């Protein structure tokens, strides 16, 4: 009986994986947030909600980051300036607000910003009020290696929440980042 039981368990796992992938695709196409922690500059509308709203504490920091980049500063220069201004980095801010830890949390140095963190903020389309889903996938239900999807397979839903920055500022930053 063991070979038959193993075969049916394999089929069950495969079918469950297909159903989960289909559900996640439908959620992404509707513009629902699939991830856990909201992006820096936003907070959840309520603890159990998937909706995000601008966080009045960190919204000015995100706007400041975009303004600095638009004026010609690079991510590492912006990170140094934020450290000098003693602005808590995203993981420490999230930890102070919720008590939950994120990857890279270092409570001994709460003002250490990295250039990659700033670059990630500058490249995140969520600050325009759009939701981008299905950015990554796994090879199969057996192999959990994560791979990036091409832009054509990603689900972009516009105007799903309140934007923090304007389209004009986004375009300026895109132009500055292209010609770095």
C-alpha positions in Angstrom: 0.0 0.0 0.0 2.9 2.4 0.6 3.6 3.0 -3.2 -0.1 3.8 -3.8 -0.2 6.1 -0.7 2.9 7.9 -1.8 1.5 8.4 -5.3 -1.8 9.8 -4.0 0.1 12.1 -1.6 2.2 13.4 -4.6 -0.9 14.1 -6.6 -2.5 15.9 -3.7 0.6 18.1 -3.2 0.6 18.9 -6.9 -3.1 19.8 -7.1 -2.8 22.0 -3.9 0.2 23.8 -5.4 -1.9 24.6 -8.6 -4.8 25.9 -6.5 -2.5 28.2 -4.4 -0.8 29.6 -7.6 -4.2 30.3 -9.2 -5.4 32.0 -6.0 -2.2 34.2 -5.8 -2.5 35.1 -9.5 -6.2 36.2 -9.0 -5.2 38.3 -5.9 -2.4 40.0 -7.8 -4.6 40.7 -10.8 -7.1 42.4 -8.5 -4.4 44.5 -7.0 -4.3 43.0 -3.6 -1.1 43.0 -1.6 0.3 39.6 -1.2 3.3 40.3 0.9 3.5 40.7 4.7 5.1 43.9 5.9 4.0 47.1 4.1 6.7 49.0 2.2 8.6 51.8 4.0 6.4 54.9 4.0 3.2 53.0 4.3 1.3 51.2 7.1 -1.5 48.8 7.1 -5.0 50.3 7.4 -5.8 47.9 10.3 -3.7 45.0 11.7 -5.5 42.3 9.7 -6.1 44.4 6.6 -4.2 44.0 3.2 -4.9 47.7 2.4 -2.1 50.2 2.9 -2.2 53.9 3.7 0.7 56.4 4.0 2.4 56.5 7.3 2.6 60.1 8.4 6.0 59.5 10.2 7.9 57.9 7.3 6.1 59.5 4.3 8.3 62.7 4.5 11.4 60.5 4.6 10.4 58.8 1.4 9.6 62.1 -0.3 13.0 63.4 1.0 14.8 60.4 -0.5 13.2 61.0 -3.9 13.9 64.8 -3.7 17.6 64.1 -2.9 17.9 61.7 -5.9 16.2 64.2 -8.2 18.7 66.8 -7.2 21.5 64.4 -8.3 22.5 62.5 -5.3 23.2 58.7 -5.5 21.8 56.0 -3.2 25.0 55.8 -1.1 25.2 59.6 -0.6 21.5 59.6 0.4 22.1 56.8 2.8 25.0 58.7 4.4 22.8 61.8 4.7 20.0 59.9 6.4 22.5 58.4 8.8 23.7 61.9 9.7 20.2 63.1 10.1 19.6 60.1 12.5 16.6 58.7 10.6 15.8 55.1 11.7 16.2 52.7 8.8 13.1 50.7 7.6 13.7 47.5 9.6 14.3 49.4 12.9 11.3 51.6 12.2 9.1 48.6 11.6 10.4 46.9 14.7 9.7 50.0 16.8 6.1 50.2 15.4 5.1 46.6 15.6 7.6 44.7 17.6 8.1 42.2 14.7 11.6 41.7 13.3 12.5 42.0 9.7 15.5 40.6 7.9 18.6 42.7 8.6 17.4 44.1 11.9 20.3 45.6 13.9 19.0 47.4 17.0 22.5 48.5 18.0 22.8 50.7 14.9 19.2 51.9 14.2 20.4 54.7 11.8 22.5 52.6 9.5 21.1 53.0 6.0 22.6 51.2 3.1 22.8 52.3 -0.5 20.9 49.2 -1.6 18.0 50.0 0.7 17.8 53.5 -0.7 18.1 52.1 -4.3 15.2 49.7 -3.6 13.0 52.5 -2.4 13.9 54.6 -5.5 13.0 51.6 -7.8 9.7 50.6 -6.0 6.7 51.5 -8.1 4.4 51.2 -5.0 5.2 54.9 -4.2 3.2 55.9 -7.2 0.1 54.3 -5.8 0.4 51.1 -8.0 0.7 47.5 -6.9 3.1 45.2 -8.7 2.5 41.5 -8.1 3.9 38.2 -9.3 7.4 39.5 -9.4 8.9 36.1 -8.6 7.9 32.4 -8.8 9.3 29.0 -7.9 10.4 26.4 -10.4 7.8 23.8 -9.1 6.1 22.7 -6.0 9.1 20.5 -5.3 11.9 22.9 -6.1 11.5 26.1 -4.1 14.3 28.0 -5.9 12.9 31.5 -6.5 13.2 33.0 -10.0 12.3 36.5 -11.3 9.5 36.7 -13.8 9.8 38.8 -16.9 8.0 42.1 -16.9 5.4 40.7 -19.3 4.3 38.1 -16.8 4.1 40.5 -13.8 0.7 41.9 -12.7 0.7 45.7 -12.5 -2.5 47.3 -11.1 -2.6 51.1 -11.1 -4.1 53.4 -8.5 -4.7 50.8 -5.8 -3.7 53.1 -2.9 -2.7 56.7 -2.2 0.6 57.7 -3.8 3.4 59.2 -1.8 5.2 60.8 -4.8 4.1 62.4 -8.0 4.5 60.9 -11.5 6.7 63.9 -12.4 9.1 63.3 -9.6 9.2 59.6 -10.4 10.1 60.4 -14.0 12.9 62.8 -13.0 14.3 60.1 -10.6 14.1 57.5 -13.4 16.0 59.8 -15.7 18.7 60.6 -13.1 19.0 56.8 -12.2 19.4 55.9 -15.9 22.3 58.4 -16.4 24.1 57.7 -13.2 
